[in-house]
Amino acid sequence: MPAPAPLPPHPDIAVDQDETVWNGRFPVQRIRFRNRRFDGRMSGPRVWELWRRGRAAALLPYDPQADAVVLIEQFRLPALAAGMAPVMVEVPAGLCDPGEDSETTLRREAVEEIGLTPRRLVHIGDFLLTAGGSDECVALYAGEVTAPRGDAAGLVGTAGLAAEEEDIRIRVWPAARAIETAIAGGFPNSVAAIALLWLAARRVQLRQEWTS
């Protein structure tokens, strides 16, 4: 595996040592550094371990005609390690391939995970998921889709790449109920929560724009 890219230079950071302590699919670096404090002085020596996951993209699939969102559910081992239920409600998302732009990534992931391709996209923002330990930054978008028909509970079916042992359950939520759940803290997945709280603020405007 190639070594991870070095940290970008910054006038307020002095790197004393940068070593790769794990070089699997996602490398881990141990970085010894000093940074400029708010009072202008340089800090004492600090050591951080940095998990290099890189760029990702995520999509909030929204049907403005049905006023519904298409969410997925899948097993997450880190959630179990954190003491949470391991099956999480999420939005379609995935890591960007080298050289791939975020819109290409999210369109690919949407097809793989919910079988839909968004017609229009709105960039919600770029978000660092774990600022204390990883460089993973997700580009989050809302996309116009036609929601599939689900059963009485909104369940549509399952999807996922067999080669990656993915087991994804697809469910259609009324937008109002999904937003209420997010506001109540019912979605521990941070990207899904951010997406739905954004939709709470922009839903009326988005429906007007996408149904005109």
trRosetta pair geometry for C-beta under 8 A, 3 or more apart (Angstrom, degrees):
i j d omega theta_ij theta_ji phi_ij phi_ji
1 23 4.6 177 75 154 126 100
1 24 7.0 163 -29 -138 164 11
1 25 7.9 -137 -111 -85 143 26
1 27 7.1 174 132 -69 135 105
3 20 5.6 -139 -139 -33 89 150
3 23 7.0 -59 -106 -118 53 129
3 27 7.3 90 -160 -117 44 166
4 20 6.2 152 15 -100 98 117
4 23 7.8 -146 -26 -118 87 85
4 27 4.3 -144 -45 69 116 145
4 29 6.0 -104 54 -49 140 118
4 52 4.5 136 -130 12 143 173
5 52 7.8 158 36 -152 76 144
6 18 6.5 70 -130 130 89 167
7 10 7.6 -62 144 1 109 104
7 13 7.2 -87 130 121 142 151
7 15 6.3 157 45 -67 131 144
7 18 7.1 -146 0 -107 102 142
7 31 7.1 67 -34 -125 134 151
9 13 7.9 -169 -166 65 43 106
10 13 4.4 53 71 18 107 110
11 36 7.9 0 117 -13 73 140
12 35 5.9 43 141 -163 88 76
12 36 3.8 -87 -154 21 95 118
13 33 5.9 -13 -169 -176 92 131
13 34 7.6 153 -157 81 47 48
13 35 5.3 -16 -103 -105 69 82
13 36 7.7 -92 -57 -1 41 82
14 33 6.3 155 82 -161 51 75
14 34 4.7 -6 58 57 104 94
14 35 7.6 -167 23 -77 69 37
14 42 6.8 5 13 -146 127 136
15 18 5.6 6 173 -46 130 109
15 31 6.3 -60 -137 -166 102 104
15 32 7.4 103 -167 79 61 55
15 33 4.9 -34 -107 -101 54 100
16 32 4.5 -62 70 109 105 100
16 33 6.1 -175 10 -92 82 36
16 34 7.0 65 -30 -9 111 89
16 45 6.8 -33 15 -126 155 101
17 30 7.7 -9 113 109 102 85
17 31 7.1 174 90 -151 61 41
17 32 4.1 30 45 38 97 114
18 29 6.1 -11 -168 -172 81 124
18 30 7.9 165 -150 82 37 49
18 31 5.2 5 -109 -112 74 83
18 32 7.8 -132 -61 31 45 67
19 29 6.7 150 80 -156 37 71
19 30 5.3 -13 64 57 92 93
19 31 8.0 -178 27 -78 58 44
20 23 5.2 47 153 -68 129 102
20 27 5.5 -43 -146 -170 111 123
20 28 7.2 118 -161 77 63 48
20 29 5.5 -45 -98 -98 56 73
21 28 5.4 -52 65 98 91 99
21 29 6.9 130 9 -132 83 21
21 30 5.0 56 -27 -16 126 108
21 49 7.3 -55 37 -130 137 105
22 27 6.2 168 93 -152 67 51
22 28 4.1 36 43 32 106 105
23 27 5.0 3 -116 -110 55 100
24 27 7.0 166 45 -83 50 47
26 51 6.1 29 145 -179 116 89
26 52 6.1 -177 -173 76 73 61
26 53 5.1 -1 -137 -92 128 67
27 51 7.9 170 94 -152 43 46
27 52 4.8 2 65 43 86 120
28 49 5.9 4 -179 -178 106 101
28 50 6.9 157 -158 78 56 45
28 51 5.4 -21 -103 -99 83 64
28 52 7.2 -165 -85 8 30 82
29 49 7.1 166 84 -155 45 52
29 50 4.6 -13 59 57 96 100
29 52 6.6 58 -7 -32 103 114
30 47 6.5 1 -177 -171 92 99
30 48 7.7 175 -150 89 50 38
30 49 5.4 -24 -98 -100 70 75
30 50 7.8 176 -84 17 22 76
31 47 7.2 162 83 -150 45 51
31 48 5.4 -15 60 62 95 84
31 49 7.8 158 17 -97 74 24
31 50 5.9 21 -1 -5 119 121
32 45 6.1 -7 -173 -167 98 103
32 46 7.2 162 -153 81 51 44
32 47 5.2 -18 -98 -97 72 80
33 45 7.7 136 73 -151 22 59
33 46 5.8 -33 70 64 70 92
33 47 8.0 138 21 -92 66 35
33 48 7.3 -30 29 18 111 102
34 42 4.9 42 150 172 123 109
34 43 5.1 -171 -158 67 76 77
34 44 6.9 -115 -117 137 103 11
34 45 6.1 -59 -71 -95 93 42
34 46 6.6 133 -96 12 43 91
35 42 7.2 167 91 -151 17 70
35 43 5.2 17 55 14 65 123
35 46 7.0 -26 5 24 95 140
36 40 6.8 -26 -172 -154 104 29
36 41 7.4 163 -151 92 64 25
36 42 5.8 -50 -96 -98 56 60
36 43 7.5 -146 -89 -13 8 82
37 40 6.9 -29 74 36 78 22
37 41 5.2 -1 39 66 117 74
37 42 7.1 152 -3 -134 86 9
37 43 5.5 121 -54 -64 97 80
43 46 6.1 12 117 -29 133 117
48 133 7.8 -155 -177 -111 101 56
49 133 6.9 7 89 -144 80 90
50 133 7.0 -178 -121 -171 42 46
50 134 7.1 132 -168 -106 60 33
50 135 6.6 41 180 -31 107 98
51 130 7.7 6 55 84 119 135
51 133 5.6 29 14 148 106 88
51 134 4.2 -35 72 -99 100 90
51 135 7.5 -159 87 11 55 71
51 136 7.8 -21 104 -22 97 100
52 134 7.5 -175 -76 -151 17 72
52 135 5.6 6 -125 31 58 120
53 56 7.4 -10 135 -38 109 113
53 95 7.0 -117 169 -109 88 124
53 134 5.3 17 9 -175 114 120
53 135 6.5 179 42 65 69 70
53 136 3.8 -10 78 -72 124 104
54 95 6.4 70 81 -158 106 109
54 96 6.9 -118 133 53 111 91
54 135 6.6 26 -73 97 29 105
54 136 6.6 12 55 -106 31 63
54 137 7.9 -74 157 30 31 78
55 95 7.1 113 88 -161 51 68
55 96 4.3 -15 97 28 103 129
55 102 6.9 -104 162 -82 120 94
55 136 7.8 158 -96 -150 14 54
55 137 5.8 -30 -113 68 63 88
55 138 7.8 133 -170 -96 55 34
55 139 7.1 14 -172 -12 101 102
56 93 6.1 40 163 174 116 104
56 94 6.5 -162 -152 109 90 26
56 95 4.9 -56 -99 -102 85 50
56 96 6.3 -155 -99 -14 26 80
56 105 7.3 -162 -166 147 42 152
56 129 8.0 12 39 -26 135 133
56 136 6.0 20 -5 -171 119 97
56 137 7.0 173 29 84 77 38
56 138 4.3 -32 81 -102 101 80
56 139 7.3 -174 93 20 49 68
57 93 6.6 -170 97 -146 43 71
57 94 6.7 -11 57 61 77 65
57 96 6.0 80 -14 -66 101 95
57 102 3.9 151 -92 -161 124 83
57 103 7.3 -155 -151 -60 155 20
57 105 3.9 127 31 88 132 121
57 106 4.1 -106 134 -51 120 92
57 109 7.1 177 86 12 95 137
57 138 6.5 153 -97 -160 18 73
57 139 4.8 -21 -110 62 78 94
57 140 7.7 170 -160 -79 53 33
57 141 7.3 5 -173 4 97 107
58 91 5.2 87 176 93 106 114
58 92 6.8 159 -153 92 64 49
58 93 3.6 -16 -102 -99 89 108
58 94 8.0 144 -83 11 61 46
58 106 6.5 17 103 -110 2 112
58 109 7.9 -61 -113 90 43 154
58 138 5.2 20 -4 177 111 125
58 139 7.4 169 25 81 67 47
58 140 4.9 -15 67 -110 101 74
58 141 7.2 171 88 28 52 68
58 191 5.0 -58 163 176 178 138
58 195 7.2 -113 124 -62 119 132
59 91 5.9 -157 79 159 46 113
59 92 5.1 -12 53 70 101 99
59 93 7.1 -177 15 -76 64 62
59 106 4.4 126 -48 -174 109 118
59 109 7.0 167 9 83 115 110
59 110 5.3 -19 52 -73 158 112
59 118 6.4 -146 -158 -36 137 138
59 121 8.0 -76 -124 -122 102 102
59 140 7.8 176 -78 -157 25 56
59 141 5.4 -20 -110 72 68 93
59 142 7.5 111 -164 -124 63 19
59 143 5.0 -13 -162 4 113 125
60 69 6.4 -42 -179 -142 87 122
60 91 5.2 -59 -88 -126 57 147
60 124 7.3 65 8 -38 123 144
60 140 7.3 43 -18 178 98 95
60 141 7.1 -152 24 102 76 46
60 142 4.5 -31 67 -108 107 70
60 143 6.9 156 73 19 52 70
60 195 3.9 168 -71 -176 126 128
60 196 7.2 173 -129 -63 134 56
60 198 7.6 -169 -4 67 162 116
60 199 6.4 -149 157 -53 153 122
61 69 6.3 125 81 -162 64 67
61 70 4.1 -28 86 47 127 104
61 91 7.3 164 2 -152 76 95
61 92 6.8 48 -26 13 112 116
61 110 6.6 129 -74 -136 120 115
61 114 6.3 -113 -13 83 162 165
61 116 6.1 82 -137 84 145 143
61 118 6.6 -140 -115 -82 80 100
61 143 5.6 -30 -106 71 57 97
61 145 4.4 -5 -168 11 101 142
61 147 7.5 131 133 -90 109 80
62 68 7.6 165 -153 87 54 38
62 69 5.4 -28 -99 -99 67 80
62 142 5.5 0 5 -172 126 104
62 143 6.9 149 25 71 76 42
62 144 6.5 -46 76 -103 79 45
62 145 6.8 125 57 28 30 85
62 175 7.0 49 -140 -96 98 122
62 199 6.7 172 -91 -120 139 129
62 206 6.9 9 116 141 154 142
62 210 7.9 129 106 39 108 171
63 66 4.3 13 113 42 126 103
63 67 7.1 -68 93 -10 78 13
63 68 4.8 -1 52 58 112 83
63 69 7.4 -168 16 -81 77 29
63 70 7.4 76 -21 -29 104 97
63 144 7.5 91 -108 -163 38 61
63 145 5.6 -64 -73 84 80 70
63 146 5.8 78 -120 -133 114 28
63 147 3.9 -90 -22 -18 149 98
64 67 6.8 22 -161 -79 34 55
64 144 6.5 -31 -7 -128 106 99
64 206 6.5 -144 -97 130 117 86
64 207 4.6 160 -155 -123 105 64
64 210 4.0 150 -12 91 159 122
64 211 5.0 -141 127 -48 126 98
65 146 7.4 1 38 -119 125 78
65 211 6.5 137 -79 -104 66 110
66 146 7.9 99 -5 -155 119 57
66 147 5.2 -91 54 35 150 124
66 172 7.8 -25 128 -178 146 130
67 174 6.7 21 110 -158 89 73
67 175 4.9 -97 165 15 74 121
67 176 7.3 24 146 -21 117 88
67 203 8.0 64 -146 -176 94 116
67 207 6.8 3 -97 -102 91 131
68 147 4.7 -33 88 -26 123 166
68 172 5.2 21 164 -180 134 100
68 173 6.3 162 -162 81 82 42
68 174 5.6 -59 -105 -108 83 35
68 175 5.7 -134 -100 -35 23 79
69 147 7.7 158 176 -90 3 128
69 172 7.4 162 83 -154 37 57
69 173 5.2 -16 62 62 86 97
69 175 5.5 100 -20 -97 94 73
69 178 5.2 -57 42 23 128 169
69 196 7.3 -103 -1 -101 174 95
69 199 7.2 -37 -70 -116 136 175
70 114 5.3 98 139 -157 132 149
70 116 6.7 91 64 15 166 151
70 145 6.3 -51 7 82 132 146
70 147 5.4 179 -60 -121 103 89
70 148 7.4 72 -110 21 129 83
70 156 7.7 4 -142 -15 103 149
70 170 6.6 -7 -175 -168 99 98
70 171 7.6 159 -156 82 55 37
70 172 5.6 -30 -101 -100 69 70
70 173 7.8 172 -91 19 21 76
71 89 5.4 21 155 -174 135 96
71 90 6.7 150 -170 72 88 32
71 91 6.4 -66 -123 -88 74 55
71 170 7.8 154 86 -154 39 52
71 171 5.7 -25 70 68 84 87
71 172 7.9 144 23 -106 71 21
71 173 5.7 17 8 -4 117 120
71 178 6.8 162 -31 -122 136 132
71 192 6.8 63 -135 -137 117 126
72 89 7.5 152 81 -155 38 51
72 90 5.4 -33 70 69 88 85
72 91 7.1 102 22 -142 92 14
72 92 6.1 88 -7 -69 133 67
72 113 5.6 -48 -74 166 158 114
72 114 6.4 -121 -65 -69 110 98
72 159 7.8 -77 -123 51 122 109
72 168 5.1 -19 -167 -172 124 107
72 169 6.6 140 -164 73 65 49
72 170 5.8 -31 -104 -99 76 58
72 171 7.4 148 -105 21 26 76
73 87 5.5 29 175 173 104 101
73 88 6.9 179 -145 85 63 34
73 89 5.5 -29 -93 -95 83 58
73 90 7.2 143 -97 18 31 80
73 168 7.2 142 67 -163 47 57
73 169 4.3 -20 57 62 101 105
73 171 6.5 36 -14 0 109 119
74 87 6.9 -159 110 -144 12 70
74 88 6.8 -25 62 54 59 78
74 90 6.7 -41 28 23 95 128
74 160 7.5 124 -107 -86 128 134
74 166 7.2 -36 -133 -163 139 81
74 167 6.5 142 -134 82 90 63
74 168 5.0 -34 -75 -106 114 69
74 169 7.1 173 -69 18 60 74
75 86 5.3 15 -151 140 77 105
75 87 5.7 -38 -89 -90 57 68
75 167 6.8 27 8 66 107 108
76 79 4.1 73 90 -2 108 112
76 80 7.3 174 97 -9 62 80
76 86 5.8 -167 58 -169 59 66
76 87 7.5 137 13 -108 79 19
76 88 5.0 3 6 2 131 123
77 80 5.6 -54 -157 33 41 112
77 81 6.5 42 148 -19 70 104
77 86 6.8 15 -94 -143 29 116
78 81 5.2 -52 -146 37 41 115
78 82 6.2 37 154 -18 69 105
79 82 5.7 -59 -150 40 32 109
79 84 4.4 -77 -179 77 86 111
79 85 6.7 -24 144 84 125 40
79 86 5.0 149 82 -121 109 45
79 87 8.0 -130 83 14 151 16
79 88 5.5 -177 -65 -52 159 117
79 188 7.0 114 -132 99 112 137
80 83 7.8 62 180 -60 31 14
80 84 7.0 -98 -77 65 26 62
80 85 8.0 -21 -86 170 67 16
80 86 4.1 2 -58 -83 101 108
84 88 7.7 43 125 -83 128 100
84 188 5.5 -135 -148 96 154 176
85 88 7.4 149 94 -73 85 61
88 187 8.0 85 -172 -162 86 71
88 188 6.5 -95 -128 68 108 96
88 189 4.8 110 170 -53 126 115
88 192 7.9 178 156 6 101 143
89 171 7.9 -60 -128 51 103 127
89 187 5.4 -85 76 -123 111 96
89 189 6.4 -144 78 16 56 126
89 192 6.0 162 114 166 79 171
90 93 6.8 -92 162 13 119 112
90 189 4.8 -117 -95 174 79 173
90 191 6.9 36 -152 71 87 107
90 192 5.1 -132 -133 -52 38 125
91 191 6.0 -113 37 122 107 104
91 192 5.1 163 -17 -96 87 76
91 195 5.4 43 -35 16 152 166
92 106 7.1 111 109 -159 103 76
92 109 4.8 154 162 131 103 102
92 110 5.0 120 104 -94 160 57
92 112 7.9 142 -153 66 120 80
92 113 4.2 163 -120 72 106 139
92 114 5.6 -98 -58 -8 133 111
93 106 7.4 -26 -116 -113 49 83
93 109 6.0 -15 173 157 5 160
93 138 6.7 -13 -152 -142 129 130
93 191 6.2 34 -63 118 156 163
94 105 5.8 -151 80 177 95 99
94 106 7.6 169 37 -95 89 45
94 108 7.1 -79 57 90 146 100
94 109 4.0 -175 2 -88 119 129
94 112 7.8 45 -46 55 149 136
94 113 8.0 -174 -42 -31 112 130
95 105 7.4 -109 116 -151 24 135
96 100 4.7 -165 -174 78 88 102
96 101 7.5 -83 -143 148 130 6
96 102 6.2 -65 -84 -93 129 57
96 104 8.0 84 -136 73 91 93
96 105 4.5 -80 -101 -69 72 147
97 100 4.1 73 59 -12 82 136
97 105 7.1 178 8 -94 74 97
100 104 5.1 -119 -172 81 96 126
100 105 5.5 108 131 -58 123 93
101 104 5.1 93 63 8 76 104
101 105 7.2 -142 100 -7 40 91
102 105 5.4 -55 -150 35 37 115
102 106 6.3 28 159 -15 71 105
102 139 3.7 -17 -146 63 159 148
102 141 7.6 146 134 -27 114 119
103 106 6.1 -55 -143 38 31 103
103 107 6.3 31 158 -18 65 107
103 121 6.5 -167 -125 36 107 176
103 141 7.4 68 -103 -42 73 161
104 107 6.0 -58 -149 37 28 109
104 108 6.4 28 155 -18 64 108
105 108 5.9 -62 -154 36 29 109
105 109 6.2 20 156 -13 67 110
106 109 5.6 -54 -141 42 35 110
106 110 6.1 42 156 -27 67 104
106 118 7.7 -7 125 13 109 130
106 121 7.9 113 86 -120 139 135
106 139 7.6 -108 -39 91 124 97
106 141 5.9 137 104 37 176 125
106 143 7.4 174 137 -40 127 140
107 110 5.7 -50 -145 31 30 113
107 111 6.8 29 156 -17 61 103
107 117 6.0 33 -156 -140 92 86
107 118 6.9 -112 -103 32 78 90
108 111 6.1 -59 -157 35 31 108
108 112 6.3 21 153 -13 67 111
109 112 5.6 -59 -143 42 34 109
109 113 5.6 5 168 0 72 119
110 113 6.5 -68 -129 49 21 93
110 114 5.8 -43 -167 45 63 102
110 116 5.5 -73 162 80 104 73
110 117 6.1 126 101 -103 125 39
110 118 6.2 -101 -137 -20 176 89
110 143 7.0 -54 -93 70 155 159
110 145 7.8 -156 -171 -82 132 136
111 114 7.9 -71 -104 59 9 61
111 115 6.5 35 -158 -123 47 27
111 116 7.1 -142 -91 58 46 26
111 117 6.0 15 -73 -71 94 84
112 159 7.0 143 151 152 48 117
112 160 7.2 50 158 -124 89 29
112 161 6.0 -19 -164 -48 121 96
112 166 7.9 44 156 78 109 166
113 159 5.6 132 -160 100 30 129
113 160 6.8 36 -114 -83 64 60
113 166 7.9 -95 -103 165 82 145
113 168 5.4 -91 -149 153 81 170
113 170 7.7 145 151 -84 68 103
114 145 8.0 7 115 -160 134 167
114 156 8.0 57 -152 73 82 153
114 159 6.5 -164 -83 26 24 159
114 170 5.3 127 -124 -120 78 126
115 148 7.5 32 78 -42 118 140
115 159 6.1 -149 -33 -99 95 144
115 170 7.7 -41 17 -76 101 165
116 145 4.7 40 165 -144 142 133
116 146 7.5 -166 -135 53 122 62
116 148 7.6 -138 -64 -30 117 99
117 145 7.8 152 76 -111 29 96
118 121 5.7 86 118 -72 138 84
118 141 7.7 -173 62 121 173 123
118 143 2.7 -57 -122 176 150 128
118 144 5.8 108 -164 52 84 50
118 145 5.5 -70 -103 -62 64 88
119 143 7.4 135 36 177 48 86
119 144 4.7 -53 54 85 95 107
119 145 7.1 158 0 -86 86 40
120 143 6.8 166 82 -151 45 59
120 144 4.4 34 43 14 90 122
120 210 6.6 -161 55 -114 140 103
121 141 4.8 -14 -164 -177 104 135
121 142 7.1 149 -155 78 53 48
121 143 5.1 -18 -99 -99 72 84
121 144 7.8 -119 -61 9 37 77
122 141 6.3 147 72 -162 43 76
122 142 4.7 -7 56 56 101 97
122 143 7.7 -167 21 -73 68 40
122 206 7.2 -106 0 -116 159 111
123 139 7.2 -45 -142 -178 99 96
123 140 7.7 106 -165 83 57 52
123 141 5.6 -44 -103 -102 46 84
124 140 4.4 -49 62 105 119 98
124 141 6.0 -175 1 -103 89 23
124 142 6.0 95 -53 -21 107 87
124 194 7.4 128 140 136 139 102
124 195 6.5 -114 -57 -114 176 67
124 198 5.1 27 -144 -178 121 174
125 140 5.9 1 59 52 61 104
125 194 7.9 -100 58 163 115 129
125 198 7.8 -167 7 -92 108 144
126 137 5.7 22 175 170 101 108
126 138 7.1 174 -152 86 57 40
126 139 5.2 -23 -101 -99 84 66
126 140 7.3 172 -93 13 30 77
127 137 6.9 167 81 -156 33 66
127 138 5.4 -19 60 59 86 89
127 140 6.2 16 7 -11 113 122
127 190 7.8 -154 138 132 142 114
127 191 7.2 169 70 -105 139 78
127 194 6.3 -31 -61 -154 167 177
128 131 5.0 75 119 -79 126 83
128 135 7.7 -63 -138 -158 103 37
128 136 7.3 123 -153 83 58 54
128 137 5.2 -32 -92 -100 64 82
129 134 6.7 -23 73 80 95 119
129 136 5.0 -26 32 93 119 106
129 137 7.3 -164 -7 -97 81 29
129 138 6.1 62 -51 -7 108 109
129 190 6.5 146 -142 71 83 138
129 191 7.4 -31 -105 -56 110 98
130 133 5.0 -40 139 55 117 87
130 134 4.3 51 68 33 115 103
130 136 6.6 44 26 44 93 104
138 191 5.9 -38 99 -106 164 126
140 191 6.3 -172 -98 -156 124 94
140 194 6.5 -47 -146 104 177 123
140 195 6.0 -139 -176 -82 127 93
140 198 7.9 148 123 4 129 157
142 195 7.0 144 -81 -158 84 96
142 198 7.3 -145 -49 108 121 124
142 199 6.8 134 -104 -83 136 94
142 202 7.8 -154 -5 89 163 135
142 206 6.9 -51 124 -131 153 148
144 210 5.2 -180 -102 -145 130 134
147 150 8.0 -47 156 -16 106 100
147 172 4.8 98 179 -126 126 127
148 156 4.9 80 88 -132 124 132
148 170 7.5 38 49 132 129 134
148 172 6.7 -151 67 -53 66 128
149 156 7.4 130 86 -115 38 87
149 172 7.8 -76 -153 6 16 153
150 153 7.2 -94 146 81 118 50
150 154 4.2 41 106 -167 156 34
150 155 5.3 138 -166 57 108 27
150 156 4.7 -72 -95 -66 89 68
150 170 8.0 -145 -96 116 112 85
150 171 6.5 69 -125 -149 154 53
150 172 4.4 -163 -12 27 132 109
151 154 7.1 -47 60 22 58 14
151 155 5.0 -11 33 55 104 88
153 171 7.3 -52 128 -140 83 115
154 171 4.6 66 117 -174 105 86
154 172 4.4 -140 -161 64 96 65
154 173 5.9 47 -160 -76 164 46
155 169 7.1 -40 -139 179 95 106
155 170 7.5 108 -161 84 53 59
155 171 5.4 -32 -96 -105 50 87
156 170 4.1 -46 58 100 117 107
156 171 6.4 -166 3 -92 86 29
156 172 6.2 88 -48 -21 110 94
157 169 7.8 -150 120 -145 25 59
157 170 5.8 5 60 44 58 110
158 167 6.7 -25 -165 -166 126 64
158 168 6.1 139 -163 77 70 53
158 169 5.5 -37 -100 -97 79 56
158 170 6.9 180 -98 4 23 85
159 166 7.6 -22 118 120 61 117
159 168 4.8 -37 69 73 75 112
159 170 6.0 48 1 -37 111 117
160 164 7.2 -116 171 73 92 99
160 165 8.0 -26 145 126 127 26
160 166 2.8 -150 -173 113 114 103
160 167 5.5 -107 37 -68 163 16
160 168 4.1 145 -56 4 105 98
161 164 4.4 51 86 24 111 104
161 166 4.9 69 43 17 64 125
162 165 7.3 31 -171 -79 38 33
162 166 7.5 -87 -65 41 22 79
173 177 5.7 -130 -179 79 96 104
173 178 4.0 97 123 -59 139 111
174 177 4.5 74 69 10 97 106
174 178 6.9 -175 84 -9 47 86
175 178 5.8 -59 -147 39 32 110
175 179 6.1 31 158 -19 68 109
175 199 6.6 -123 -161 151 110 134
175 203 6.3 141 153 -135 141 134
176 179 5.9 -57 -147 38 28 110
176 180 6.3 29 155 -20 64 107
177 180 5.6 -51 -145 36 32 112
177 181 6.3 34 154 -20 64 105
178 181 5.7 -55 -150 35 31 112
178 182 6.4 31 152 -19 64 105
178 196 5.5 -128 139 -129 98 131
178 199 7.8 10 99 78 114 145
179 182 5.7 -53 -148 36 33 111
179 183 6.3 32 155 -18 66 105
179 196 5.4 -170 -101 174 57 100
179 197 7.7 126 -144 -90 80 36
179 199 6.1 -124 -88 93 109 104
179 200 4.6 134 -153 -83 123 96
179 203 7.3 -53 -69 -49 151 147
180 183 5.8 -54 -146 37 30 110
180 184 6.3 23 155 -13 64 111
181 184 5.8 -63 -148 43 29 108
181 186 3.8 -78 -177 62 83 138
181 187 6.1 82 127 -32 101 95
181 196 7.7 -34 72 150 84 163
182 185 7.8 50 178 -65 31 17
182 186 6.7 -83 -69 50 25 85
182 187 5.2 -21 -103 20 71 123
182 192 7.3 -143 -103 132 112 81
182 193 5.1 154 -150 -135 99 65
182 196 3.7 176 -44 97 161 132
182 197 5.6 -143 138 -54 131 74
182 200 7.3 -145 77 -37 126 125
183 197 7.1 125 -79 -101 69 86
183 200 6.8 95 -61 -88 111 160
185 188 8.0 38 172 -77 73 61
185 193 8.0 15 -128 -124 43 133
187 192 4.8 -111 168 104 137 117
187 193 4.7 177 88 -71 109 84
187 196 6.8 98 27 23 155 143
188 193 7.7 -45 -175 -40 5 127
189 192 4.3 54 90 19 112 113
189 193 6.5 167 86 -15 57 88
190 193 5.6 -59 -146 39 32 112
190 194 6.2 33 158 -20 68 105
191 194 5.8 -51 -146 36 31 110
191 195 6.3 32 155 -20 63 108
192 195 5.7 -56 -148 36 30 113
192 196 6.3 19 159 -12 65 110
193 196 6.1 -62 -145 41 28 103
193 197 6.2 25 159 -16 66 110
194 197 6.0 -60 -145 39 27 107
194 198 6.3 31 155 -20 64 106
195 198 5.8 -58 -155 35 28 112
195 199 6.5 28 149 -19 64 106
196 199 5.2 -46 -145 34 38 115
196 200 6.6 51 150 -28 63 95
197 200 5.4 -39 -152 22 37 119
197 201 7.1 30 152 -12 61 101
198 201 6.0 -63 -160 38 35 105
198 202 6.1 -9 159 14 72 117
199 202 6.2 -77 -131 57 30 86
199 203 5.2 58 168 -70 73 94
199 206 7.3 -56 -139 20 74 153
200 203 6.4 -14 -124 -17 17 116
202 205 5.3 -66 -165 53 68 111
202 206 5.1 70 137 -31 92 108
203 206 5.7 -59 -140 38 26 110
203 207 6.3 27 162 -19 64 105
204 207 6.0 -56 -150 34 27 109
204 208 6.6 26 154 -17 62 108
205 208 5.8 -59 -153 36 31 112
205 209 6.3 24 155 -15 67 109
206 209 5.8 -58 -146 40 31 107
206 210 5.9 8 164 -2 68 116
207 210 6.3 -68 -134 48 25 96
207 211 5.7 0 173 1 66 120
208 211 6.7 -69 -131 46 18 94
208 212 6.2 30 166 -41 60 110
209 212 6.3 -50 -145 13 23 114
